Amino acid sequence: MSDERVGQLYMLLAMTISGTIGFFVLSSGQSPFNVVLFRCAIGSVGLAAYCLCRGYFSSFRLSGKEFVNLFFGALTLIANWCFLFTAYRLTSVGITTVVYNVQPFLLVIAGFLVRSERPSRTAVFWLVLSFSGLVVLAQPGAQHNDGSYLPGILSALAAATLYAATTLLTRSLSQSLRPELIAVGHMVIGTAVFIPLANFHELPASHSQIGAIVALGMIHTTFMYILLYGAFKKAATSSIAVLSFIYPLVAVTVDFFAYGRMLSFTQLGGGLLIVTSAVAYSAGLNPLAALARIASRAEKGSPRSS
C-alpha cells in the first residue's frame, strides 16, 4: 500500500474517531472542566509513552521563547476544549461540530490581524460563504424554543477561535519540535492548570462513565493524535482537506442515532455552506479562476459582429 493510501486511511480513521468525541463527552456525565482534566491527564501518559518508545525525547530541547509559545498554546487549546464541550450540552453534537468547522477561516483572519498576512481573494470568497452559512445556521432573528441555542453557537465559535489561536502559537514550534512532543507538553500543562478547577466531589461513578473518560484520553487523544500526525506526513493536502468532511458528517450521524436529533432544513443549508467552504478552501479550490476561465471560453466561442 502506498504512503498516500496509508495517509488517507489514517485520516479517515482519525476523522471518524473525532466525530464521536461529543458522544463520549456527554456519556461521561462530567463537567467540561473535569472532562478536560481527565483527557489531558490520560492523553499525556499515552502520548508520552508513545514518544518514549519512539525515542523522540532524546531530541527534546526547549528555549525560553519556545516554552512561552508552548504554554500559551496549551492554554488556548484546553480553553477551546472547555467551550467545545460546553457547546455540546447547550446545542447538540452535530451543530457544535459544524460551527467548529469555521476554524480555518478564523485562522485566516487571525493571520491578517496578528501577522499582517494578506488573504487571497479565494480565501475571502470562501470565508464570506462560510460565515453566511454560520448566520443561516445560527438564525439570530428566529425565536428559539431553547434559550441555550444561541449561547451554544457562540460557545462553539469561541472554541474555534481559540483553536485558531493555538495553531498560530504552535506554528513556529513545529519547526524545531515534533508535533507529538508539542502535544505532550500541551497535555501536561493542561493537567496542571485544571487540577484546581476540577470538581473531585463528582467523579465518574458508573462503568460507562469511566469507560467514556478512558476512551477520551486513550482513543480520542493518544490514538487519534498519532493517526493525525501520520496522515499529515503521508497524505496529500487535498486528500486531508476532503477527508476532513467526515468529521462533521460522523458527528451529525451520531447525534441522530444516539439522541434522535436532526438538523432542520435551514440548519442543514447553513451547515453545508460552512463545511463545503472549509473543505474547498483547505483543498485549494479557486472558484474565481474557474469562473474567469469559463467567461474567457464563452467570449472566444461567441460569434463576433461585423
C-alpha positions in Angstrom: 0.0 0.0 0.0 1.4 3.4 -1.0 2.1 6.2 1.6 -0.8 8.2 0.1 -3.2 5.4 0.7 -1.9 4.8 4.2 -2.2 8.5 4.9 -5.8 8.6 3.6 -6.7 5.6 5.9 -5.1 7.3 8.9 -7.1 10.5 8.2 -10.3 8.5 7.6 -9.9 6.8 11.0 -8.9 10.0 12.8 -11.9 12.0 11.5 -14.3 9.1 12.3 -13.0 9.0 15.9 -13.1 12.8 16.1 -16.8 12.8 15.1 -17.7 10.7 18.2 -16.0 12.9 20.8 -19.2 14.7 21.6 -21.0 11.4 22.4 -18.3 10.3 24.8 -18.2 13.7 26.5 -21.9 13.6 27.1 -21.7 10.0 28.2 -19.1 10.7 30.8 -21.6 12.7 32.8 -18.8 15.1 33.8 -18.5 18.9 33.8 -16.4 20.4 30.9 -13.6 21.1 33.5 -13.5 17.5 34.6 -13.5 16.1 31.1 -10.6 18.4 30.1 -8.6 17.4 33.1 -9.0 13.7 32.6 -8.5 14.0 28.8 -5.2 15.9 29.4 -4.0 13.5 32.2 -4.7 10.3 30.4 -3.6 11.7 27.0 -0.3 13.0 28.4 0.5 9.5 29.7 -0.4 7.8 26.5 1.4 10.2 24.2 4.5 10.4 26.5 4.7 6.6 26.4 4.5 6.6 22.6 7.2 9.3 22.4 9.4 7.4 24.8 9.0 4.2 22.7 9.9 6.1 19.6 12.9 7.8 21.1 11.5 11.3 20.5 12.5 12.7 23.9 16.2 12.3 23.1 16.0 15.4 20.8 13.7 17.4 23.1 15.1 20.9 23.7 13.1 24.0 24.6 14.2 27.6 24.6 12.6 30.3 26.8 10.6 31.7 23.9 9.5 28.2 22.8 8.3 27.5 26.3 6.2 30.6 26.3 4.6 29.6 23.0 4.0 26.1 24.3 2.5 27.3 27.5 0.0 29.8 25.9 -0.7 27.3 23.1 -1.7 24.8 25.8 -3.9 27.4 27.5 -5.8 28.2 24.3 -6.1 24.5 23.4 -7.6 23.5 26.7 -9.9 26.6 26.8 -11.0 25.6 23.3 -12.0 22.2 24.7 -13.9 23.8 27.5 -16.0 25.9 25.2 -16.4 23.0 22.8 -17.7 20.6 25.5 -20.0 23.3 26.8 -21.4 23.8 23.4 -22.3 20.1 23.1 -24.6 20.5 26.1 -26.1 23.8 25.0 -26.9 22.9 21.4 -26.1 19.5 20.1 -23.1 17.5 19.0 -23.9 17.9 15.3 -24.5 21.7 15.3 -21.5 22.3 17.5 -19.2 20.3 15.2 -20.5 22.1 12.1 -20.0 25.6 13.6 -16.5 24.5 14.7 -15.6 24.0 11.1 -15.3 27.8 10.6 -11.9 27.4 12.3 -9.8 27.6 9.1 -11.3 31.0 8.3 -10.7 32.3 11.8 -7.1 31.4 11.3 -7.1 33.5 8.1 -8.5 36.4 10.0 -6.0 35.9 12.9 -3.1 35.7 10.4 -4.2 39.0 8.9 -4.7 40.8 12.2 -1.6 39.4 14.1 0.9 38.8 11.3 -0.4 41.1 8.6 -0.8 38.1 6.2 -3.0 39.4 3.5 -5.6 36.8 2.5 -6.1 35.9 -1.2 -9.3 36.7 -3.0 -10.1 33.0 -3.0 -9.8 32.8 0.8 -12.0 35.8 1.2 -14.6 34.2 -1.1 -14.8 31.0 0.9 -14.7 33.0 4.2 -17.7 35.1 3.2 -19.6 31.9 2.1 -18.7 30.1 5.3 -19.8 33.0 7.6 -23.0 33.3 5.5 -23.7 29.7 6.4 -22.9 30.5 10.1 -25.6 33.3 10.1 -28.1 30.9 8.4 -27.3 28.2 10.9 -27.5 30.5 14.0 -30.8 32.1 12.9 -30.2 35.2 15.1 -33.6 36.7 14.3 -35.6 33.5 14.9 -37.4 32.5 18.1 -35.7 29.5 19.6 -37.7 27.3 21.9 -34.5 26.6 23.9 -32.7 29.7 25.2 -29.4 27.9 25.2 -29.2 27.6 21.3 -27.5 30.9 20.6 -25.2 30.7 23.6 -24.2 27.2 22.3 -23.5 28.6 18.9 -21.3 31.3 20.4 -19.6 28.8 22.6 -18.7 26.7 19.6 -17.5 29.8 17.8 -15.3 30.7 20.8 -13.8 27.2 20.7 -13.0 27.5 17.0 -11.4 30.9 17.7 -9.2 29.5 20.5 -8.2 26.6 18.3 -7.1 29.0 15.6 -5.0 30.8 18.3 -3.4 27.5 19.2 -2.5 26.9 15.6 -0.8 30.3 15.4 1.1 29.8 18.7 2.4 26.4 17.8 3.2 27.1 14.1 6.7 28.3 15.0 7.2 25.4 17.5 6.7 22.8 14.8 9.8 23.9 13.0 12.0 22.7 15.9 9.8 20.2 17.8 8.0 17.1 16.7 4.2 17.6 16.9 3.9 14.6 19.3 6.2 16.3 21.8 4.2 19.6 21.4 1.0 17.6 22.2 2.7 16.0 25.3 3.6 19.5 26.5 0.1 20.8 26.0 -1.4 17.8 27.8 1.0 18.1 30.8 0.3 21.9 31.1 -3.4 21.3 30.7 -3.4 18.7 33.5 -1.5 21.1 35.9 -3.9 24.0 35.1 -7.1 22.1 35.5 -6.3 20.2 38.7 -7.5 23.1 40.9 -10.5 23.8 38.6 -11.9 20.2 38.5 -14.7 19.0 40.8 -13.4 15.9 42.6 -16.6 15.5 44.5 -18.5 14.4 41.4 -16.2 11.9 39.7 -17.3 9.2 37.2 -19.4 6.6 39.1 -20.7 4.0 36.6 -18.6 1.7 34.4 -19.9 3.5 31.3 -18.8 6.9 32.6 -15.4 5.6 33.5 -15.1 3.9 30.1 -16.1 7.2 28.3 -13.4 9.1 30.2 -10.7 6.5 29.4 -11.8 6.4 25.8 -11.5 10.2 25.5 -7.9 10.1 26.8 -6.6 7.0 25.1 -8.6 6.8 21.9 -9.7 10.4 21.2 -6.4 11.9 22.3 -3.5 9.5 22.2 -4.5 7.2 19.3 -6.3 9.9 17.3 -3.3 12.3 17.5 -0.9 9.6 16.3 -3.2 8.9 13.4 -3.5 12.6 12.5 0.3 13.2 12.6 0.8 10.1 10.4 -1.8 11.4 8.0 -0.2 14.8 7.7 3.1 13.2 6.8 1.8 10.7 4.3 -1.3 12.1 2.6 -1.6 14.9 0.1 -3.1 18.2 1.4 -6.1 17.8 -0.9 -6.8 14.3 0.5 -6.6 15.6 4.0 -9.0 18.5 3.1 -11.6 16.3 1.5 -11.5 13.6 4.2 -11.9 16.3 6.9 -15.6 16.4 5.7 -16.0 13.1 7.5 -15.7 14.8 10.9 -19.0 16.8 10.9 -20.7 14.0 8.9 -20.0 11.5 11.6 -20.9 13.9 14.4 -24.3 14.7 12.8 -24.9 10.9 12.2 -24.0 10.1 15.9 -26.3 12.9 17.0 -29.2 11.3 15.1 -28.7 7.7 16.2 -27.7 8.5 19.8 -30.1 11.3 20.6 -32.6 11.4 17.8 -31.6 14.9 16.8 -31.9 16.0 13.2 -30.9 19.3 11.6 -33.7 21.4 10.2 -33.6 22.3 6.5 -32.3 25.8 7.4 -29.7 24.4 9.7 -28.7 21.8 7.1 -28.3 24.5 4.5 -26.2 26.7 6.7 -24.1 23.7 7.8 -23.4 22.7 4.2 -22.2 26.2 3.4 -19.8 26.1 6.3 -18.4 22.6 5.7 -18.3 22.8 1.9 -16.4 26.2 2.2 -13.9 24.8 4.7 -13.2 21.7 2.6 -12.9 23.7 -0.6 -10.6 26.2 1.0 -8.4 23.6 2.5 -8.3 21.7 -0.8 -7.2 24.9 -2.6 -10.1 25.2 -4.9 -10.3 28.5 -6.7 -13.8 29.3 -8.0 -12.9 32.8 -9.1 -10.3 31.4 -11.5 -12.7 28.8 -12.8 -15.3 31.4 -13.5 -12.8 33.6 -15.3 -11.8 30.6 -17.5 -15.5 29.9 -18.3 -16.1 33.5 -19.1 -13.0 33.6 -21.3 -14.1 30.5 -23.2 -17.6 31.9 -23.7 -16.2 35.1 -25.0 -13.9 33.2 -27.5 -16.8 31.0 -28.6 -19.3 33.8 -29.1 -19.9 35.0 -32.7 -18.3 38.4 -33.5 -20.5 41.0 -35.1 -19.1 42.5 -38.3 
